[in-house]
Amino acid sequence: MKTRKKLMALLLALAMVLGMAGTASAAGARKGFADVSGHWAEEEINRVLALGLMDGKTDAAFAPNEDMTRAGLVTALYRLAGKPSVAGVKNPFDDVADGDACKDAVLWANSQNIVNGKTASAFVPEGSVTRQEIAKILNGYAAWAVKQDKLASRKDVLSAYPDASEVSAWARDVMNWAVASEFITGSNHKLAPKGTATRAQVAAILCRYMDDASTGDASLDNPRNQDGIKENELLVVSFGTSFNGNRAATIGAVEDAMEKAFPDYSVRRGFTANTIIEHIARRDGEIIDGVEEALDRAKANGVKNLLVQPTHLMNGWEYGDLVKELEGRQGDFETVKIGAPLLATDEDFAKVAQAMVDATASLAQDGKTAVCYMGHGTEAASNGVYARMQKVLTGMGHTNYFVGTVEAAPTAEDLVKLVKEGGYEKVILRPMMIVAGDHANNDMAGDGEDSWKSVFTAAGFEVQCEVKGLGELEAIQDLLAAHAKDAKPLAETGIDVEPNPENSKKPGTPAEPEQKGLADGTYTINVDCKEAMFKIDHCELTVKDGKMTAALTLGSTSFDKMFAGTAAAAALAEEGVITGVTDADGTMATFTLPVAALDEALAYAAHSVRKDTWYDRTLTFDSSTAVEK
């Protein structure tokens, strides 16, 4: 089960501001309900009680295993919304009286099209609510909260459940949305869409929703996906983040700086992370273009001169993939130029190092404080930028500054040793990333036992987290704008390009003769993965008696299981899950996968060890690259 961020302090503050705690819930939160202690949803129940979203059935009992009522659900959402005024709203329901505790909640939810009555005049407040009804009501509330008419998932995850056909036609889209968002997870591999849900289950659903919706206001962000583009376009390409507030403060700020620096260009956005694009669309109704969609939009709008500026920190796999994609699209425009990533020259390192120091200098003046910057880390050769930045900072005399990574080396544990050797007592943590998204909020500042915050705290340090991306710094914005002004044609950048290892065939190389019908034997073969950050080291395809299997070797042990099918199906599968075999060095894992076809995009899923969740991976086995061993 995916570990979710726990933003209790923020939500408790919200509860205090709104004054939502009711009498029974206040008593329950204060003394604890006997029927909650030891319950599987104890944490979630106590959370909704503390926030005043739900009350106990009595002062002595929460009744976690009783069915949730329609009135109870809309009351929880009404309180979460801050108890909006219902003055002037006419009551259409005969079974909701003026003195009923749920009256305002029912009138508000009905007036906002979040929930309808069972009939035109009957709400049936004490009636049980089914799982698919919960999905519809929660979807209506979530859409209302982000000022959208509706929210939907663009991926079908519902069909992976064996009882998907039992979902009513009117509920399919909202049920798919709720399942894709992981608000409703099912039990024993089934959703039971027409079954009821307990009060404990609804408490858990509400907590999942609140966690997902806690990253800021998407309406403050400009997705820059508009048409009406001039002949000159500046496409700002970022990995992306689903943290709304920080996306506007970092990527949005960089794009704004580009707009000021390039008044004769239309500035547009492209994200490389499809997972993030889908998450934002599903949660906020905001559509952000992927790089391919952004390039299609530019072509359709008649752009002649395309300038691309990545916000990537280094010339790693992300940058290499971008260059490769642009090489294949040069014929769509008269000119295509690309700017350097943030760290490309000695001067870049010096400027970024100074910006990092300036951003934290006031916090580390006592001689007892170390500043530790957390980079992402990569298996690519470009991971050396972190050691190089450490050398630059030390060379500038900032011996209390340290640089590590979350996905590579140096690790948090490595930095703990260095900070101890320096005799420091306090640690400031800050991300060395353009954005302060999932890694900064969870891997750095989260409460998980393996977060940087927890690792340094356990080592005896006083820890302060600064969850601010580099993109917020004016010096970083100016440097990226300067790189854009110095952009060059793809073949003239002088920057080493390292695309995904599996995409070894150079763009433009003539395809070998069609080899789709391979004879029995074993072949080396190139495998293309649509999703970034999934690095395939090599692959051997075995063909025997008309069936194909692939020994797919990943360049790391970040994933421990794979599955032929979608991530949603993998999470439910009782068989067919393939466990990776780690090599002697413990650095790579090999999966023996069935291959249904060559030269077609095939759905697979990979299980992340760190995140404990399944991710969709789209693989294409390129028959033209097959070489018999």
N, C-alpha and C positions, 0 to 999 in steps of 0.2 A: 504494500500500500504506500502510495506516495506520501512522504513526510511533508506536512503543510506548515507554513509559517504561523506562529502564534503571536498575534499582535494584541495581547491582552491589555497592555498599558493604554494603547490608543483607544480601544473599544471601551475600556472601563471609564476613561476620561469622557468619552461620548455619552456613556450612561449617566455620568454625574451631571453633564451639561443639560441633558434632556430630562433628567429626573424621572426615569422610567420605572424604577423599581417599585413593584406593588407590595402590599402588606405580606401576603403569603410568601412571595419570592424573597423578600427582604429577610423574613424569618428563616427561610430555608438556606439562603446564602450565609446567614450569620451562624446558625447552629448546625446546619447540615441535615439532610433528610436521611433517615435510617434506610429507606428503600433505594437510595442512590449510592450509598457506600458500597464499593466493590462491583458496581454495575459496569458493564462494558463501556457505557457511554457516560461514566461519571464525570470525566473532564468536560465533555460538551454540555452536559446538563448543568453543572455548576457554572459554566460560562454563561449560558443563556439566562440563568437565574440571576447572576451578578449583574447582567445587563438589563434585567427587568423585562426581557422579551417574553418569558413564560413564567407562570406562577405555579405553585404547588396546588394540588387538588384540595388540600387542607394545610393547616400550619404544620402538620406532622408527616404528611406524605406527598411525594411528587407524583407517584403512580406512573413510573416510567414505561411500564408494559401495557398500559391502557391505550386504546386507539386514540389517535389525534382527532379532534373534532374540527369541523369547518370553521367554527367561531374561534377556536384556539389558534388555528393557523393564521387567519387574517388578523387576529389581534397581535400576534407576534410580529407580523410584517408591518402593521400599523405603528407599533411602538418603534420598530427599527427605522421607520421613515421619519420619526420625530413627532408623531401624533399631529398630522396636518389638520387644520380647521375644516370642519364640515358644515360650517354655518351656511344656511340657505340650501343645503342638499336635502331634497325630499326623500322620505323613507317609503320605498315601494313595497316593503315586505310586511305582511300581516303578522309574521311570527317573530319579529324583532321589535320589542317594546321600548318605549322611551327610557325606562329604567334599567334595561339590560346592559351589563358591563361591556358587551361586545358591540353595542349599537354604533358608536362612532367609527369603529374599525370596519364594520360591515358596510356602512354607508360610504365611507371613503374608498374602500377597495372596489365596491360596485361602481361608484361614480368615475373611477379611473380605469374602468374596464379590466381590472385585475382579476375579478371574479364575478360570475353571474349567480343569480338565484337558481334553485332547482326548477322553479317555475317563475313566472312573472311576478307573483306575489308571495312566494315562499322561499326563504333562504335556507331553511333547515339548519340552524346554527349548531345543534347538538348532533347532527349526523356525522358519521365517520367520513374521512376523506381518503380516497384511493391514491395509489402511488402516481397514476397518470394524471389525476386531478392536482396533486401536489406539484407535478412538473409544470402543468399549465399555469397554476396560480403563481408559482415561483418565477416562471418565465415572464409572466405579466408584470410582476413586481420589478424584476431585474431590468426589463425594458423601460418601465416607468422611471427607474432610478437613473438611467443613462439617457433619458429623453429620446428613446427610440420607440417606434410602433411595435416592433417585435425583435426578437433575437433568435438566431438559428445557427446550427453547426453546418459547415459546408462539407463535412466528412460524415459518412454513414458508419456509425459504430453500433447502431441498434440491431442491425441484422445479424450481428455475431452472437446474439443471445438466442437460445433455443425456443424461448417463448415470445419472440419478437412479434409473431403473427397475432398474438393475443392483444396487442396494443390497438386500441380503437383508432379508426382512420383520423379522427379529429385530433388525436393526441400524438401521432407519430412524430411530427416535427419537434414538438416541445419535449417529448420523451427522449428523442435522439439528442437534443440539446442538453438536457439534464444529465444524460449518461456520458456524453462527450465531455461535459464540464466536470464530471466525477462528483456531482452532487448526489445523484442516485446511483448506487453501485451494485445493487442487487444482492441476493443471498443464494448460496449453493448454485451459482452460475445461472440463476434465473432472476427476472425482474418482477414477476408477479404484478403486472401493471394494474390489474383490477382488484388486487388485494389491498387491504388497509395498511396503514403505517402507525407504529406506536409513537408515543410522545418522545421516547428516547431517540427513536430513529429520526424524527423531525428535528430534534435538537441538534443531532449530528449533521443533518442536511443544512440547517441554518448556519452552523459554524463553518461548514465547507464553503457555502456561498459567501459569508462575510470575509473569509480569508481570501477568496478569489477576487473579491470586489474592493480590496483594501489598498490598492496601489495608486490612488489618485484619480483625478477627473480627466477622462479622455477628451472631453469637449475643449480642454485647454490646449490640446495638441492639434497641429495642422498636419494632416497626412500627406499633403502636397501631391495629391493624385488627380489634380484637375487637368482637364484638356485646355484648349486655347493656348497651346505652347507656341512661343515664337520660333523663328528659324534657328536661334541659338538656345541650347538647353544645357544647364549644369545639373547633372544627376548626382546627388549625394548618396552614396551607397554605404549602408551600415549593416552590421549583423542584426541589430534591433534589440528591443526590450519590451516586455509586456507591462513594465512598471510605468503607468501613465504619467505620473508626476515627474519622474526622472527622465522619461523620454522627451518631454517638453523642455526640461531644464538643460538637457545635454544635446541630444541629436537635434531637437528643435532649435536650440540656441546656435549650434553650428550652422544649420541651414539658414537661419536669419542672418548670420554673419556673412555667409556666402552671397545672400541676396543684396546686402549692402555693398559688398566688394565687386559684384558683377551686375550692375544695373541694366545691362543690355541682354541679360540672359534670364530665361525662365528657370527657376530652381525647382527641381522635383526630387522625390524620395524613392529609394529602392532598398528593400531589406533582403538579406540573404537567408534569413532563418524562416523557413516555411511554417515551422511549429509556432513561432511567435506571431506570425501574420494571422494564422488560424485562431489562435487564442484571443487576440485582440478583436477579431471580427466576431467571434462567438460571444465574448463577454461584453463588448462595448458597441458593437455594430459599426465600428470604424474599419474601413477597408484601406489597407496599405499595400501598395504594389510590391511584388517580388521583383527582382532584377529583370527577369524575362518579361513580366507584364509592363514594367516601366519602359523597357526598350520598345515593346510593341506599341505602347502609347505614344512614344516619341516618333516612331515611324509613321503611325497613323495621323499624327498632327503635322507632318511635313517638316520635321526638324532636319536641318541641313548640317549644322555643326554641333556635334555632341561632345561635351566635356564631362568627364566622369571623375569625381573626387571621392575616394574611399575615406571613411573614418577609421579604418583598421589601424591598429597600433603598429603593425609590422608587415613585412612582405611574406606572410605565411601562406597556409593553404587557402584561406579565404581570399586573399589578394590574388593568388595564383588562379583560383577558380574564376574570379572576376575577369582577369585578363583573358583567360581562355574563352569565356563567353563573349567578350567584346570582339575578339579576333574572328569569331564566327558571324558577327553582325556588322562588320565594316562596310559591306556592300549596301547596307540600308541607309547610310549617311555619306555626305560628301567628305566630312572629316570626323575622325574619332581620336580624342586625346584623353590621357589619363594622368592624374596627379599622383604624387608619391604618397605612400602611407605616412603616418605621423612621424615615425622614427626611421629615417632613411640615411641621414648624414651625421657627421660629428656635431655639426651646428645644431641639428634637430635634437640630439641627445642633450646638449648643453642647455638649450632653451626649455625643453620639457623638464629637465632636472630642476632648473631654476623655478619653473612654475610650480612644481611639486613642493619645493621647499617654501616658496612664498605662501602657498595655500595653508601651510601647517606651522610656519615659524612661530607664530604667536602662542602656539600650544606647547612648544617644546623649548622654552627658554631657561628652564630651571636647572639644566644639567643632569636631571634625574630621569628625563623622559626620552624614550626612543620612539621614532616614527617608523612604522612598518607598512609598506605599500604592498597590496595584494594584486598580482597580475593573474591573468587567466592561465597561461602556460599552454604549450603545444608540443606535440611529438615532432613537429617539423624542425628543421635546422635553425629556423628563426627564433627558437626559444632562447637563443643566445643573447637576445636583446635585454633580458632581465639581468644577466651577469654583467653585461656591458653598462647598463644603467647604474648598477651597484658600483661599478668601478668609477663612473663619472661622478656620482654623488660623493663617494669617498675622496676622490681626487679634488673636489671642490672644498673639502674640509668638513663636510657634513657627515661626521663619523657616527652620528646617532641615527642615521637613516638606513633602513634595510629594505630590500626588495625580495619578495618570494612569489610563489604561484600556488594556485589551488589545484591545478591539473597536472603539474609537472614538478620540476625542481628549480630553486630551493623550495622546501615545504615549510609549513608553519612551524613544525618541530625543529627544522634547521635554524629558523630565525630565533626561536626560543633560546637555543644554545648560544647564539651570537649576542643576543640581548643580555643574557645572564653574564656572559664573559665581559660585557661592557659595564656591568655594575648598575644597570638602570632599574628603576623601581616602577615606573609607569610606562604604559605603551599606548600610543595613538595608532589606531588602525584606519586605513583609508584605501579604497580601490585604485589600482593603477590600470584603470579601464576607462574608456570614453563614457560609458554609462555606469550607473550604480543600480543594477538590476538584481536578478535572482542570486548571482554569486555574491554580490556585495551585501544584500539583505540577509541571506541565509548562510552561505558558506563563510562569510566574514563575520557578520554582526548577529547571526542567528543564535538561538539557544541550544542547538543540537550539540551533542557531546564532541563532535569532530569539527565544529566551527572554529575559526581562528580566535574568536572571542573566548570560547570555552577552553581552548588549548592554552592560551596565554593566562587566563584566569586560574586554571588548574596549576599552572607553573608558579603562581604566587604574585602575579603582576596586577596592578590596578589598570584596568582597560577602559579606554574611551574610543568609541567607534564614530568615525566621520563618514557617513554614507553619502558621499558626494562624488560623482564621476568627473573625470578630467574634462569632459565636454563642457562643464559649467565654467571653466576658467577662460577668461578672455584671451590669455596668452596662447592657449591651445586652439581656440577658435581662429585667432589671427594666423597661427602657423599653418593650419589646414587651408585657410584662404590663400596664403602665400604659395602653398604647394599647388593649389588649383591654378593660380596665375602662371606657374612655371610648368604647367602640364605639357606633355609631349605626346607625339604619336606613339602607338603601342610598341613599335619596333625600335624606338629611340630613347626609351626611358633610362637605360643603363642599369635597371633594377633587376636583380635575379628573381626569376619567377618559379615558384614551386607549387604547382597545382596538386590536387589530390593524387596520391600515388597510383590509384587505379585508373586514372585518366592519362595514361602514359603516352598514348598516341597523339602526336601533335596535330592541332587543327589544320585542315587543308591537305593533310596527307591522303593521297588517293587510296580508296578502299581496295582491299585485296578482293579477288574473286569471291563471289557468294559461297559461304561454307555452311549454310544453315543445316543441311543434312549431313552431319558429321558421321563418319564410319566409327565402328566400335574402336575404342582406344582411350588414351589419356592425353589431355591437352592442357597447356597453359593458356589462359584466356583473360582478357581484360574485362573487368566488371565496373560499370558506371553506377554510382549511387546518386540519386537526385538530391538527397538531404545532405547538408554540410555536416562536418564534424564526425563523420563516420568513415574512418580511414582504413581502407583495405590494402594490405601489404601485397598479397598475391593470391592467385586462385588456380586450382587444378580441376579441370572438368573431366569426369569419366563418363563415357558413353558405352553402354552395354545392353544388347538386346532391345534397342530402341528407347531405353530409359537413361536419364542423365542425372548425375549427382555432382555436386561441387564441393571441393574441400576449400572453403573460403577462410583465409587467414587474415585476421585483423592485426593492425600494427600496435595494439595495446590489449590490456585485459580489462578495459573499462566496461565491456559487456560480457556477461557470463552465459547467456542463453539466447537462442534464436528460434524463430518459428516461421514456417511457410504460411503466411496469411497476415491479417492485420493485427495491430497491437491490441485492439479490442478483443479479437478472437483468441489471441495468445493469453490474455489475462484470464480467460475462461477455460482454456484448453486443459483437458485431463490427460491427453496424450499428444504426441507430435512435437513436444518441446525438445529442442536439441541443445544439449549442454556442451560448451566449448572445451576443448582439450588444450591446456596451457603448455607451452614449450618448456624446455629444461631451464631456460633463463628466467622464466616467469614474466616475459615481456610481451608475448603474443599469444593469441588464442585462435584455434582452428575449429570451424563448424562444418559438419558434413550435411549439406542441404539438398533437398530435391529441387530439380530445375525443370519447370514445366515446358519452357520454350526458350529459344534463343532470340535475341534482337527484339524482345518485347519487354516492356516495363512490368516487372513482377513484384507483387506485394510480399514483403517479409516484415518481421518484427524483431527487435533486439531489446534485450533486458539490461538496463543500466544497473551496475553494481552499486554505485554511489547513491543514485536516486531511487532505487528499488521500484522502478516502473518500466513499462514497455513503451517503446517508441516505434513508429512506423518507419520503414526503410524501403525505398523503391529501387530495386536492382535490375540492371539490364546487362545480360551476358552477351558480349559483342562477338558474334561468330567470325567476323572478318579478322579478328586478332588471334584466333585459335591456332596454336602451333603444336603439332603432335610431338610427344616426348619419345 
